[in-house]
Amino acid sequence: MDFPFDIYDVADQLGLELKKQHPKSSDYNCPFCDGRAKLNLNVKHNVFRCNRCGENGGMIDLFCKVTGTSDRKTAYRLLAEHNGYSVTQRQARKKTVSGIKEAEKADIKNLHECYSALLNILTLSPSHKRNLLARGLSEEQIRSNMYRSVPRGEYDHIVYRLLDKSINMIGVPGFYVSDEGEMRINLHNCMGGFFVPVFNEQRQIQGMQIRFDDPFESKRKYIWLSSSEKNGGCSSGSPVQISGDIFNSEVIYVTEGPLKGQIAHHLSGKPFIAAAGVNQQKELDSLLLRICNEGKCSTIVDAFDMDDDKNEHVLRGHRNLAWLAAKYGFSPKRVTWDRKYKGIDDYLLAVRNLKGGAL
Ligand SMILES: [Zn+2]
């Protein structure tokens, strides 16, 4: 069905606040959880999704959910009447969208090779190292997890060094081809922080997050190194961090945030899976299916943050995970701890500092 309006028109009509525009999508403040710039509207497919609360759907759903209407026919009529004349504008948008050719994501061997080579060029600043030690990681863990400070400037130089090593960067999230046809890395001087490599079960690097020193604008602490919506680039796909022998363990813990997963595994010795966010469960779903088919796991333990008493989207995350675990025949459990420690990593660190205890 060809609609006489698109999802941006719906957002305009609902008075949603635009925070950031990308070629194929835009970030708005989320009307469901108030997340700043968390609601992503994709104008190519006319769908929306909040990266914080997980609310999602098509453009008519957006209108119905925000206005509280359940009558989709009336919603459609209202939107069509209101937006009947913006055809030219919409055609112009479609043109921008189709001009960009993303690359297909490279295979895991290529990703690992490229990210390892990149990290080998970089160093970890003393202040970032102190930060990681204070979170409970050991010197050895910090070395083997290859945390590195995000460089400031000299980005082209980094790309040349990778080209010198004949590393393929096409299809590696974070790299893209500029309008002049040059390979580039999608880093900027405002991205002060450190890289958190995200590993699969074979300790191959599947993707990289950046942990910001000073979360700016949207107060986001982590972003993926990504080059989506750029020529020759692609999105990170939000891979999940795997720590420990998850295919030979009967009990597996699930938390949110790759760095948190790495720390919690180090402090407890337990196998951990960490999705990027409490409601980012697509990759988690396919991993649980693999564990169901190939692994020995019987119990999935929810170790998401303890702020579900004040945070609706965390509460939804707990429910979704229990449902997902049950879907593959695992018994879902939840571990709880003193609410004064928000994350499982904070709690484990406090316990270790007190008496060197275990989970
Ligand atoms: Zn939201």
Residues whose N, C-alpha, C, O or C-beta is under 5 A from the ligand:
A	BS01	ZN	C30 F32 C33 G35 C50 R52 C53 G54
